[in-house]
Amino acid sequence: MALVLVLLFIVLPIAEIYVIIKVGEAIGVWPTIALLILDGFLGAALLRHQGRAAWRRFNEALAAGRVPAREVFDGAMVIVGGAFLLAPGFITDVIGLLLLLPPSRALFRGIATKLALGRAAFAVRTVSWGSKAHESYRNGRSADPERGYDYEGSAREVPDHERELPRSRTDAGS
């Protein structure tokens, strides 16, 4: 994490200054300044457009009863991309543009998902009906006294015509 902060706050500004100087040498000072101002305005417009689209998709996911995980990630990337576009510099503009465009944002989402899944661990604990752990849970106590906490959830009744009957182990092999 310290390396990321060093890159973000020390190396990136130095690289930005270098690129701005090189672009200034190539096209002149005033065109470089005009280009930086222009891409700031274009970045703000793109941020507004993509932000509204991400917000609309977020609300549609909520209305459909889905968890808006993808939409939240897209919204966060739009905010970060907008911040990069509003910062003066050509390198941050390229990064911001990549975060604001949906195809490249999908690429970032895939990479972030793989990184997160590689670092995350999930555990599911089940208890048998009538077991000691089940009785403890029914009586409001944790099945594991060392844990001292429980999870709650919600459920809905599934009609018989939607239910899939569990197969026995002998049926699963055939």
C-alpha positions as CSV (number, residue, x, y, z in Angstrom):
1,M,0.0,0.0,0.0
2,A,2.9,2.4,0.8
3,L,4.2,1.7,-2.7
4,V,0.9,2.7,-4.3
5,L,0.9,6.0,-2.3
6,V,4.5,6.8,-3.3
7,L,3.6,6.2,-6.9
8,L,0.4,8.2,-6.7
9,F,1.8,11.2,-4.8
10,I,5.4,11.4,-5.8
11,V,6.1,9.6,-9.1
12,L,2.9,10.5,-10.9
13,P,3.2,14.3,-10.4
14,I,6.8,14.2,-11.6
15,A,5.8,12.2,-14.6
16,E,3.0,14.6,-15.3
17,I,5.3,17.6,-15.2
18,Y,7.7,15.8,-17.5
19,V,5.0,15.0,-20.1
20,I,3.5,18.5,-19.9
21,I,7.0,20.0,-20.6
22,K,7.6,17.6,-23.5
23,V,4.2,18.4,-25.0
24,G,4.9,22.1,-24.5
25,E,8.1,21.8,-26.4
26,A,6.4,19.9,-29.2
27,I,3.3,22.1,-29.7
28,G,4.1,25.3,-27.8
29,V,3.2,26.7,-24.4
30,W,-0.2,28.2,-25.2
31,P,-1.6,25.3,-27.2
32,T,-0.5,23.0,-24.3
33,I,-2.3,25.1,-21.7
34,A,-5.4,25.3,-24.0
35,L,-5.3,21.5,-24.4
36,L,-5.2,21.0,-20.6
37,I,-8.1,23.4,-20.1
38,L,-10.1,21.8,-22.9
39,D,-9.6,18.3,-21.7
40,G,-10.7,19.5,-18.2
41,F,-14.0,20.7,-19.7
42,L,-14.5,17.6,-21.8
43,G,-13.7,15.5,-18.8
44,A,-16.3,17.2,-16.7
45,A,-18.9,16.7,-19.5
46,L,-18.0,13.0,-19.8
47,L,-18.1,12.7,-16.0
48,R,-21.6,14.2,-15.9
49,H,-22.9,11.9,-18.7
50,Q,-21.4,8.7,-17.3
51,G,-22.3,9.6,-13.7
52,R,-25.9,9.9,-14.7
53,A,-25.9,6.7,-16.6
54,A,-24.3,4.8,-13.6
55,W,-26.9,6.3,-11.3
56,R,-29.7,5.3,-13.6
57,R,-28.4,1.7,-13.8
58,F,-28.0,1.6,-10.0
59,N,-31.6,2.6,-9.5
60,E,-32.8,0.1,-12.2
61,A,-30.9,-2.7,-10.3
62,L,-32.6,-1.7,-7.0
63,A,-36.0,-1.6,-8.7
64,A,-35.4,-5.0,-10.1
65,G,-34.5,-6.4,-6.7
66,R,-30.9,-7.1,-7.6
67,V,-27.8,-6.3,-5.5
68,P,-26.2,-3.4,-7.5
69,A,-22.6,-4.6,-7.0
70,R,-21.6,-3.9,-10.6
71,E,-23.4,-0.6,-10.6
72,V,-21.7,0.5,-7.4
73,F,-18.3,-0.4,-8.8
74,D,-19.0,1.5,-12.0
75,G,-20.2,4.5,-10.0
76,A,-16.9,4.5,-8.0
77,M,-14.9,4.2,-11.1
78,V,-16.7,7.1,-12.7
79,I,-15.9,9.2,-9.6
80,V,-12.3,8.2,-9.6
81,G,-12.1,8.7,-13.4
82,G,-13.7,12.1,-13.1
83,A,-11.2,13.1,-10.4
84,F,-8.3,12.0,-12.7
85,L,-9.7,14.0,-15.6
86,L,-10.2,17.1,-13.6
87,A,-6.6,17.0,-12.3
88,P,-4.2,18.8,-14.7
89,G,-2.0,16.5,-16.7
90,F,-2.0,14.2,-19.7
91,I,-1.3,10.9,-17.9
92,T,-4.1,11.4,-15.4
93,D,-6.4,12.3,-18.3
94,V,-5.6,9.0,-20.1
95,I,-6.3,7.1,-16.8
96,G,-9.5,9.1,-16.2
97,L,-10.7,8.5,-19.7
98,L,-10.1,4.8,-19.4
99,L,-12.1,4.7,-16.2
100,L,-15.0,6.7,-17.7
101,L,-15.4,4.7,-20.9
102,P,-17.6,1.6,-20.4
103,P,-15.5,-1.0,-22.3
104,S,-12.3,-0.2,-20.5
105,R,-14.2,0.2,-17.2
106,A,-15.4,-3.4,-17.7
107,L,-11.8,-4.5,-18.1
108,F,-10.9,-2.7,-14.8
109,R,-13.9,-4.4,-13.2
110,G,-12.7,-7.8,-14.3
111,I,-9.2,-7.2,-13.0
112,A,-10.5,-5.9,-9.7
113,T,-12.9,-8.8,-9.3
114,K,-10.1,-11.3,-9.8
115,L,-7.9,-9.5,-7.3
116,A,-10.6,-9.3,-4.7
117,L,-11.6,-13.0,-5.1
118,G,-8.0,-13.9,-4.7
119,R,-7.8,-12.1,-1.4
120,A,-11.3,-12.9,0.0
121,A,-12.4,-16.0,1.8
122,F,-15.9,-17.1,2.4
123,A,-17.1,-19.6,4.9
124,V,-20.5,-21.1,5.2
125,R,-21.5,-23.0,8.3
126,T,-24.5,-25.3,8.4
127,V,-26.1,-27.0,11.3
128,S,-28.3,-30.1,11.3
129,W,-31.9,-29.9,12.4
130,G,-32.2,-30.9,16.0
131,S,-28.4,-30.8,16.7
132,K,-26.9,-29.1,19.7
133,A,-25.8,-26.2,17.6
134,H,-29.4,-25.8,16.2
135,E,-30.8,-25.9,19.7
136,S,-28.4,-23.2,20.8
137,Y,-29.4,-21.1,17.9
138,R,-33.1,-21.5,18.6
139,N,-32.5,-20.5,22.2
140,G,-30.8,-17.3,21.1
141,R,-27.2,-18.4,22.0
142,S,-24.3,-18.8,19.6
143,A,-23.5,-22.4,18.8
144,D,-19.8,-21.6,19.4
145,P,-19.3,-19.8,22.7
146,E,-15.9,-18.5,21.5
147,R,-17.4,-16.7,18.5
148,G,-20.1,-15.0,20.5
149,Y,-22.0,-13.7,17.5
150,D,-24.5,-14.9,14.9
151,Y,-25.6,-13.9,11.5
152,E,-29.1,-13.1,10.5
153,G,-30.7,-13.3,7.2
154,S,-34.1,-13.4,5.5
155,A,-36.0,-16.1,3.7
156,R,-39.1,-16.6,1.6
157,E,-41.3,-19.5,1.3
158,V,-40.8,-21.4,-2.0
159,P,-43.9,-22.9,-3.5
160,D,-43.8,-26.6,-4.3
161,H,-43.9,-26.1,-8.0
162,E,-40.6,-24.0,-7.8
163,R,-38.9,-26.4,-5.4
164,E,-36.2,-28.7,-6.7
165,L,-36.1,-31.9,-4.7
166,P,-32.6,-32.7,-3.4
167,R,-31.1,-35.8,-5.0
168,S,-29.6,-38.5,-2.9
169,R,-25.9,-39.3,-3.4
170,T,-26.8,-42.4,-5.4
171,D,-28.9,-40.4,-7.8
172,A,-26.2,-37.7,-8.2
173,G,-23.8,-40.3,-9.6
174,S,-26.0,-41.5,-12.4
